Amino acid sequence: MPASHDHDAHSPAEPVDDPLQDPALLRRLLRAKDHMDAASHEAWPVERLAGISGVSTAHFARCFKRAFGVPPHRYLLTRRIEQATTLLRDTELTITEIAFATGWESLGTFGRTFRDVTGRSPSAMRVEARANGHQLARVPACILKAAQRPDLTTAVLEKRRRKAKGTFRQPIEEGS
């Protein structure tokens, strides 16, 4: 009788392609994610992130999306929009200063992308945030940030296509 083989087991030397099953790979992906978080205003091409993680660019992109639910570029976009929203709400910086401080190379791209992601222009977001400022002052910053996190599970270009066709639904807003 042939010896039984466990096909699901991996030898320690065999790399695991699933970051959720490989703690070492997940740590390397987190290291790259932490670099993006610390300097979201910088350019983060996949090649740079893969170098930090010590894996190929294709492997990095595939594993990052598997581990965090969005591709690296979309994750970075989320961080930049979050930071811009905070600066619009909490500072007197001009929208141009905020655009460049959060890593955008053009004011037009910043404004268009911000509107596509949040459903509001940066100036409208600033007015709304300031109007609600007295109510939001009592909310812990971590809760506020989570509630205002942009939903980038759908790519911005796909949102534009759906909106043009009239099939895109904006997220339901809670409370008035």
Contacts in CASP RR format, 6 or more apart in sequence:
PFRMAT RR
TARGET T0000
AUTHOR 0000-0000-0000
METHOD contacts of the structure
MODEL  1
MPASHDHDAHSPAEPVDDPLQDPALLRRLLRAKDHMDAASHEAWPVERLA
GISGVSTAHFARCFKRAFGVPPHRYLLTRRIEQATTLLRDTELTITEIAF
ATGWESLGTFGRTFRDVTGRSPSAMRVEARANGHQLARVPACILKAAQRP
DLTTAVLEKRRRKAKGTFRQPIEEGS
10 16 0 8 1.000
15 22 0 8 1.000
15 25 0 8 1.000
16 22 0 8 1.000
16 25 0 8 1.000
17 59 0 8 1.000
17 63 0 8 1.000
18 63 0 8 1.000
18 66 0 8 1.000
19 25 0 8 1.000
19 26 0 8 1.000
19 29 0 8 1.000
19 63 0 8 1.000
19 64 0 8 1.000
19 66 0 8 1.000
19 67 0 8 1.000
20 26 0 8 1.000
20 66 0 8 1.000
20 67 0 8 1.000
25 53 0 8 1.000
25 55 0 8 1.000
25 63 0 8 1.000
26 67 0 8 1.000
28 52 0 8 1.000
28 53 0 8 1.000
28 54 0 8 1.000
28 55 0 8 1.000
29 53 0 8 1.000
29 60 0 8 1.000
29 63 0 8 1.000
29 64 0 8 1.000
29 67 0 8 1.000
29 68 0 8 1.000
31 52 0 8 1.000
31 53 0 8 1.000
32 49 0 8 1.000
32 50 0 8 1.000
32 51 0 8 1.000
32 52 0 8 1.000
32 53 0 8 1.000
32 60 0 8 1.000
32 64 0 8 1.000
32 72 0 8 1.000
33 64 0 8 1.000
33 68 0 8 1.000
33 75 0 8 1.000
35 44 0 8 1.000
35 49 0 8 1.000
35 52 0 8 1.000
36 44 0 8 1.000
36 49 0 8 1.000
36 72 0 8 1.000
36 75 0 8 1.000
36 76 0 8 1.000
36 79 0 8 1.000
37 79 0 8 1.000
40 76 0 8 1.000
40 79 0 8 1.000
40 80 0 8 1.000
40 83 0 8 1.000
40 102 0 8 1.000
40 103 0 8 1.000
41 80 0 8 1.000
41 83 0 8 1.000
41 101 0 8 1.000
41 102 0 8 1.000
41 103 0 8 1.000
42 103 0 8 1.000
44 72 0 8 1.000
44 76 0 8 1.000
46 57 0 8 1.000
46 60 0 8 1.000
46 61 0 8 1.000
46 72 0 8 1.000
46 73 0 8 1.000
47 57 0 8 1.000
49 60 0 8 1.000
49 64 0 8 1.000
49 72 0 8 1.000
50 56 0 8 1.000
50 57 0 8 1.000
50 59 0 8 1.000
50 60 0 8 1.000
50 61 0 8 1.000
51 60 0 8 1.000
53 60 0 8 1.000
54 60 0 8 1.000
55 63 0 8 1.000
60 72 0 8 1.000
61 71 0 8 1.000
61 72 0 8 1.000
64 71 0 8 1.000
64 72 0 8 1.000
64 75 0 8 1.000
65 71 0 8 1.000
65 72 0 8 1.000
68 75 0 8 1.000
69 153 0 8 1.000
70 78 0 8 1.000
70 152 0 8 1.000
70 153 0 8 1.000
74 152 0 8 1.000
74 155 0 8 1.000
75 152 0 8 1.000
77 113 0 8 1.000
77 117 0 8 1.000
77 150 0 8 1.000
77 152 0 8 1.000
77 156 0 8 1.000
78 149 0 8 1.000
78 150 0 8 1.000
78 152 0 8 1.000
80 102 0 8 1.000
80 103 0 8 1.000
80 104 0 8 1.000
81 113 0 8 1.000
81 114 0 8 1.000
81 117 0 8 1.000
81 118 0 8 1.000
81 150 0 8 1.000
82 145 0 8 1.000
82 148 0 8 1.000
82 149 0 8 1.000
82 150 0 8 1.000
83 102 0 8 1.000
84 98 0 8 1.000
84 99 0 8 1.000
84 102 0 8 1.000
84 110 0 8 1.000
84 114 0 8 1.000
84 122 0 8 1.000
85 118 0 8 1.000
85 125 0 8 1.000
85 129 0 8 1.000
85 148 0 8 1.000
86 145 0 8 1.000
87 93 0 8 1.000
87 98 0 8 1.000
87 101 0 8 1.000
87 102 0 8 1.000
88 95 0 8 1.000
88 98 0 8 1.000
88 122 0 8 1.000
88 125 0 8 1.000
88 126 0 8 1.000
88 129 0 8 1.000
89 125 0 8 1.000
89 126 0 8 1.000
89 129 0 8 1.000
89 130 0 8 1.000
89 133 0 8 1.000
89 136 0 8 1.000
91 98 0 8 1.000
93 101 0 8 1.000
95 107 0 8 1.000
95 110 0 8 1.000
95 111 0 8 1.000
95 122 0 8 1.000
95 123 0 8 1.000
95 126 0 8 1.000
96 107 0 8 1.000
98 110 0 8 1.000
98 122 0 8 1.000
99 106 0 8 1.000
99 107 0 8 1.000
99 108 0 8 1.000
99 110 0 8 1.000
99 111 0 8 1.000
99 122 0 8 1.000
102 110 0 8 1.000
104 110 0 8 1.000
104 113 0 8 1.000
110 122 0 8 1.000
111 121 0 8 1.000
111 122 0 8 1.000
113 156 0 8 1.000
114 120 0 8 1.000
114 121 0 8 1.000
114 122 0 8 1.000
114 125 0 8 1.000
115 121 0 8 1.000
115 122 0 8 1.000
116 156 0 8 1.000
116 159 0 8 1.000
116 160 0 8 1.000
117 150 0 8 1.000
117 152 0 8 1.000
117 156 0 8 1.000
117 159 0 8 1.000
118 125 0 8 1.000
118 150 0 8 1.000
119 170 0 8 1.000
120 128 0 8 1.000
129 136 0 8 1.000
136 144 0 8 1.000
139 147 0 8 1.000
151 171 0 8 1.000
154 162 0 8 1.000
159 168 0 8 1.000
162 168 0 8 1.000
END
